[in-house]
Amino acid sequence: METQHQITPQLLFKAAEAGDASVFKSLPPEHLSKALSLRNDDERSLLHVAASSGHPEVVKILADADQSGSVVNSKDEEGWVPLHSASSIGNVEIVQILLSK
């Protein structure tokens, strides 16, 4: 059984890319809030990765946890926000989730 201290940033980015919502659902709210600030080598957040990978359930979990809207509106190194990523792959469901924030 995996414990909280074993959940690394790398695991979270893999889960966002794979659409593994269970990883994010298992995090206590304070850990999920902290995870929102993580960035990969391209300055992409977990929300960027989930949006560009086409995973609406993960996008919703992360966007709902972003009380301030700072992650929903954060830019990667190319200047893209998660909405750009979702739009670029044509995922209307994710676009709608992000626009509702």
ZIDARA-V846062 format. One record per backbone hydrogen bond with DSSP energy under -1.0 kcal/mol. CO is the residue of the C=O (numbers start at 1). NH is the residue of the N-H. E is the energy in kcal/mol with one decimal. If there is no record, write none. Layout:
# ZIDARA-V846062
((CO;NH;E) (CO;NH;E))
This chain:
# ZIDARA-V846062
((3;6;-1.8) (4;7;-1.9) (6;8;-1.1) (8;12;-2.2) (9;13;-2.4) (10;14;-2.2) (11;15;-2.6) (12;16;-2.4) (13;17;-2.2) (14;18;-2.3) (15;19;-1.3) (15;20;-2.3) (19;21;-1.7) (20;23;-1.1) (21;25;-2.5) (22;26;-1.5) (28;32;-2.4) (29;33;-2.4) (30;34;-1.6) (31;35;-2.4) (32;36;-1.3) (34;37;-1.4) (35;38;-1.6) (40;43;-2.1) (42;77;-2.2) (44;40;-2.0) (45;49;-2.2) (46;50;-2.7) (47;51;-2.5) (48;52;-2.7) (49;53;-1.5) (50;55;-2.2) (55;59;-2.3) (56;60;-2.7) (57;61;-2.0) (58;62;-2.6) (59;63;-3.1) (60;64;-2.6) (61;65;-1.4) (65;67;-1.7) (69;73;-1.4) (71;74;-1.3) (76;79;-1.9) (80;76;-2.2) (81;84;-1.1) (81;85;-1.4) (82;86;-2.4) (83;87;-2.5) (84;88;-2.5) (86;91;-2.2) (87;90;-1.1) (90;92;-1.2) (91;95;-2.2) (92;96;-2.6) (93;97;-2.0) (94;98;-2.6) (95;99;-2.6) (96;100;-1.5) (98;101;-1.2))
